[in-house]
Amino acid sequence: MVVEMPKITKKMKKTVWIASGLLATAIVMSAYLLFEGKQTDDFVFFAFIAAITPPAILDYIEYKWRKSLDERLPDLFRSIVQGQETGMTLPQALENAAKRDYGPLTVEMRKMTAQISWGMSFEDALLALGRRVNTVLVQRTVPLIIEASRSGGHVEKVFDPMGKFIQSTLLLEKERKNQTRPYVAIIYVAFSVFIFTIVLLFKSFFASVEGLPLLGTAAMSAEEMRRIFFHMTSIQGLFGGLVAGKMGEGTLSAGLKHSLAMMLCGYIILKLFL
C-alpha cells in the first residue's frame, strides 16, 4: 500500500519556519546565559540544525506530493478523453473523472467539482485548482483546458496529445535527475575528502606543533584549531548541501536535507577523531 504524502500549505511552511527560528534563538540565548558566551559552538550548531530540520522535512513531503500529483495527470487526461468519447461534455467528463482514484489529485478534483456544483463557473473552478496545486505542469495545462473548453468541437483531440506531452516531460525530468545524480554524489565525495584531510592534518601536523608560533603569529592551541576546523566543516556541509539540492532537484530548499546530512556527519566525525 502506497502512503500518499499530505499537502503542505504556505501557512504551514511559514508557521514551521517561524517556530524553528524561535526554537533556535531560544537555544542560542540559553547557551550564552548559562555559559556566559564560552564554549557555545555546539549549542549554536544544534540550534541551526533545529532551525533547518523541520523545513527540510516539509520540503521533502511537499516534493513527494507534487511529484505524485504530476505523475497522475496523464491518467486524468486519459479518463477525460474516454468520457468525451462517450458523449460527455468537458465539465461532465471532469466530474466523472473525479470519482476515480488519482492519488493527491483526487482530492483537488473533488474540490473543483464541488465548487462547480455550488455555482462557480467552470473556468473559475479550474483557475482555483491551478492556484491550489501550483505545480509547473498544472500551471501549463489549466490554460490549455480553458481554451479547449471555449473552442468546443473535438476537445478530446487536445487532451490526448496533452497527456503525451506531460508523459514526455516527466520522462525528461527523470532523465535529468539520473544525469545529475553523479554530480550530487561528487559533492558528497568532496565533503568526505575534506573531512579526511582535516583529520589527517590535525593528527599528523597541528597536534604535533601545538604551542609553537604559526606563520609569525601567536601560538594556536589544539582547541583553537579544532574550533576553526569545526566552523569550516559546518560551512562546507551547509553550502555543499544547498548546491546538491540545486543541482539535483532544481531548488535551494531541496538542499536542506543534504546540508543536514553532511553537517551532522561532519560533526560526528570531528567529535570522534579530533
KOLFIVEX-439412 format. One line per 4 residues: number of its first residue (from 1); their letters; for each residue y, z, x of C-alpha. Coordinates in Angstrom, 1 decimal, always signed. Layout:
# residues N
NUM	a	Y/Z/X; ...
This chain:
# residues 274
1	mvve	+0.0/+0.0/+0.0; +3.4/-1.1/+1.4; +6.1/+1.5/+1.1; +9.4/-0.1/+0.2
5	mpki	+12.5/+1.2/+2.1; +15.3/+2.6/-0.2; +18.7/+1.0/-0.4; +21.3/+2.6/+1.8
9	tkkm	+24.8/+2.7/+0.2; +28.1/+2.6/+2.1; +28.9/+6.1/+0.7; +25.6/+7.4/+2.1
13	kktv	+26.3/+5.9/+5.5; +29.8/+7.3/+5.6; +28.6/+10.8/+4.5; +25.9/+10.8/+7.2
17	wias	+28.4/+9.7/+9.9; +30.8/+12.5/+8.9; +28.1/+15.1/+8.7; +26.7/+14.1/+12.1
21	glla	+30.1/+14.2/+13.7; +30.8/+17.6/+12.3; +27.5/+18.9/+13.5; +28.1/+17.5/+17.0
25	taiv	+31.6/+19.1/+17.1; +30.1/+22.4/+16.0; +27.5/+22.3/+18.8; +30.1/+21.5/+21.4
29	msay	+32.6/+24.1/+20.3; +29.9/+26.8/+20.1; +28.8/+25.9/+23.6; +32.3/+26.2/+25.0
33	llfe	+32.9/+29.5/+23.2; +29.6/+31.0/+24.3; +29.6/+29.8/+27.9; +33.3/+29.5/+28.4
37	gkqt	+33.1/+25.9/+29.4; +30.5/+26.4/+32.1; +27.1/+24.6/+32.1; +27.7/+22.9/+28.8
41	ddfv	+26.4/+19.4/+29.8; +23.1/+19.9/+27.9; +24.9/+21.1/+24.8; +27.2/+18.1/+24.9
45	ffaf	+24.2/+15.8/+25.4; +22.3/+17.2/+22.4; +25.5/+17.2/+20.3; +25.7/+13.4/+21.0
49	iaai	+22.1/+13.0/+20.2; +22.6/+14.9/+16.9; +25.6/+12.6/+16.1; +23.7/+9.3/+16.5
53	tppa	+20.2/+10.2/+15.3; +20.8/+10.2/+11.5; +22.9/+7.0/+11.6; +20.2/+5.3/+13.7
57	ildy	+17.6/+6.3/+11.2; +19.7/+5.0/+8.3; +20.4/+1.7/+10.1; +16.7/+1.2/+10.6
61	ieyk	+16.0/+1.9/+7.0; +18.7/-0.5/+5.9; +17.5/-3.2/+8.3; +13.9/-3.0/+6.8
65	wrks	+15.4/-3.0/+3.3; +17.4/-6.2/+3.9; +14.5/-7.8/+5.7; +12.1/-7.1/+2.8
69	lder	+14.7/-8.4/+0.3; +15.4/-11.7/+2.2; +11.6/-12.3/+2.6; +11.2/-12.2/-1.2
73	lpdl	+13.9/-14.7/-2.0; +11.6/-17.8/-1.7; +9.2/-16.2/-4.2; +12.1/-15.6/-6.6
77	frsi	+13.2/-19.2/-6.4; +9.7/-20.4/-6.9; +9.4/-18.4/-10.1; +12.8/-19.7/-11.3
81	vqgq	+11.6/-23.3/-10.8; +8.4/-22.6/-12.6; +10.3/-21.1/-15.5; +12.7/-24.0/-15.8
85	etgm	+9.8/-26.5/-15.7; +8.5/-24.8/-18.9; +11.9/-25.5/-20.6; +13.7/-22.2/-20.0
89	tlpq	+17.5/-22.1/-19.3; +18.6/-20.7/-15.9; +19.5/-17.2/-17.3; +16.2/-17.1/-19.2
93	alen	+14.3/-18.1/-16.0; +16.1/-15.4/-14.1; +15.3/-12.8/-16.8; +11.7/-13.8/-16.8
97	aakr	+11.5/-13.7/-13.0; +12.9/-10.1/-13.1; +9.8/-9.0/-14.9; +7.7/-9.7/-11.7
101	dygp	+7.5/-7.7/-8.5; +9.7/-8.8/-5.7; +9.9/-5.5/-3.8; +13.5/-4.2/-3.4
105	ltve	+14.8/-7.4/-5.0; +13.2/-6.5/-8.3; +15.5/-3.5/-8.9; +18.6/-5.6/-8.2
109	mrkm	+17.3/-8.4/-10.5; +16.7/-6.0/-13.4; +20.2/-4.6/-12.9; +21.6/-8.1/-13.2
113	taqi	+19.6/-8.9/-16.4; +20.7/-5.6/-17.9; +24.3/-6.4/-17.2; +23.9/-9.8/-18.9
117	swgm	+22.3/-8.1/-22.0; +25.3/-5.8/-22.1; +27.7/-8.7/-22.5; +28.6/-9.6/-18.9
121	sfed	+28.8/-13.3/-18.1; +26.0/-14.9/-16.1; +28.4/-15.7/-13.2; +29.9/-12.2/-13.1
125	alla	+26.4/-10.7/-13.0; +25.4/-13.0/-10.1; +28.5/-12.1/-8.2; +27.9/-8.4/-8.8
129	lgrr	+24.3/-8.9/-7.5; +25.7/-10.5/-4.3; +28.1/-7.6/-3.8; +25.3/-5.0/-4.2
133	vntv	+22.8/-6.8/-1.9; +25.3/-8.3/+0.6; +22.8/-9.9/+2.9; +23.7/-13.2/+4.6
137	lvqr	+21.1/-15.2/+2.7; +22.1/-13.8/-0.7; +25.8/-14.4/+0.0; +24.9/-18.1/+0.8
141	tvpl	+22.6/-18.6/-2.3; +24.7/-16.9/-5.0; +27.5/-19.6/-4.9; +24.8/-22.3/-5.0
145	iiea	+23.2/-20.8/-8.1; +26.5/-20.6/-9.8; +27.3/-24.2/-9.1; +23.9/-25.2/-10.2
149	srsg	+24.4/-23.4/-13.5; +27.7/-25.1/-14.0; +26.4/-28.6/-13.3; +23.5/-28.4/-15.7
153	ghve	+20.8/-31.1/-15.6; +17.7/-30.6/-13.5; +18.6/-27.4/-11.8; +15.1/-26.9/-10.5
157	kvfd	+15.8/-29.7/-8.0; +18.4/-27.4/-6.5; +16.2/-24.2/-6.3; +13.2/-25.9/-4.7
161	pmgk	+15.0/-27.1/-1.5; +17.0/-23.8/-1.5; +13.7/-21.9/-1.3; +12.5/-24.1/+1.5
165	fiqs	+15.9/-23.6/+3.3; +15.5/-19.9/+3.1; +11.9/-20.0/+4.4; +13.1/-22.1/+7.4
169	tlll	+16.0/-19.7/+8.0; +13.6/-16.8/+8.1; +11.2/-18.6/+10.4; +14.1/-19.4/+12.8
173	eker	+15.2/-15.8/+12.7; +11.7/-14.6/+13.5; +11.5/-17.1/+16.4; +14.9/-16.0/+17.7
177	knqt	+13.7/-12.4/+17.8; +10.5/-13.4/+19.5; +12.5/-15.2/+22.2; +14.9/-12.3/+22.7
181	rpyv	+12.2/-9.6/+22.9; +11.6/-10.2/+26.6; +15.3/-9.6/+27.3; +15.2/-6.4/+25.4
185	aiiy	+12.2/-5.4/+27.5; +14.1/-6.3/+30.6; +16.8/-3.7/+29.6; +14.1/-1.0/+29.4
189	vafs	+12.6/-2.1/+32.7; +16.1/-2.0/+34.3; +16.7/+1.5/+32.9; +13.3/+2.6/+34.3
193	vfif	+14.1/+1.2/+37.7; +17.5/+3.0/+37.5; +15.8/+6.4/+36.8; +13.2/+5.8/+39.5
197	tivl	+15.9/+5.0/+42.0; +17.9/+8.2/+41.1; +14.8/+10.4/+41.5; +13.9/+8.7/+44.8
201	lfks	+17.4/+9.0/+46.2; +17.7/+12.6/+45.2; +14.3/+13.7/+46.6; +14.5/+11.8/+49.8
205	ffas	+18.2/+11.9/+50.7; +20.6/+14.0/+48.7; +18.4/+17.1/+48.6; +17.9/+17.0/+52.4
209	vegl	+21.7/+16.7/+53.2; +22.8/+19.4/+50.8; +25.8/+21.3/+52.2; +26.8/+18.5/+54.7
213	pllg	+30.1/+16.6/+54.3; +29.7/+13.4/+52.3; +31.8/+10.4/+53.1; +34.5/+12.6/+54.7
217	taam	+34.9/+14.8/+51.6; +33.9/+18.4/+50.9; +30.3/+19.2/+50.7; +28.5/+18.5/+47.5
221	saee	+25.8/+20.8/+46.3; +22.5/+19.6/+44.8; +23.5/+20.9/+41.4; +26.7/+18.7/+41.5
225	mrri	+24.6/+15.7/+42.4; +22.2/+16.5/+39.6; +25.1/+16.6/+37.2; +26.5/+13.3/+38.4
229	ffhm	+23.1/+11.6/+38.1; +22.7/+13.1/+34.6; +26.0/+11.6/+33.5; +25.2/+8.2/+35.0
233	tsiq	+21.8/+8.2/+33.2; +23.2/+9.1/+29.9; +25.9/+6.4/+30.1; +23.3/+3.8/+31.2
237	glfg	+21.0/+4.7/+28.4; +23.8/+4.6/+25.8; +25.2/+1.2/+26.7; +21.9/-0.3/+27.6
241	glva	+20.6/+0.6/+24.1; +23.6/-1.0/+22.5; +23.2/-4.2/+24.4; +19.5/-4.2/+23.5
245	gkmg	+20.4/-3.9/+19.8; +23.0/-6.7/+20.0; +20.5/-9.0/+21.8; +17.5/-8.2/+19.6
249	egtl	+18.9/-7.8/+16.1; +22.5/-9.0/+16.4; +24.4/-5.8/+15.8; +25.5/-2.9/+17.9
253	sagl	+24.4/-0.4/+15.3; +20.9/-1.6/+15.7; +21.0/-0.5/+19.3; +21.5/+3.2/+18.4
257	khsl	+17.7/+3.7/+18.2; +17.3/+2.1/+21.7; +20.1/+4.3/+23.0; +18.4/+7.3/+21.5
261	amml	+15.1/+6.5/+23.1; +16.5/+5.8/+26.6; +18.8/+8.8/+26.7; +16.0/+11.2/+25.6
265	cgyi	+13.5/+9.7/+28.1; +16.1/+9.9/+30.9; +16.9/+13.5/+30.1; +13.3/+14.5/+30.1
269	ilkl	+12.5/+12.7/+33.4; +15.6/+14.2/+35.2; +14.7/+17.6/+34.0; +11.1/+17.2/+35.2
273	fl	+11.8/+15.6/+38.6; +15.3/+16.8/+39.6
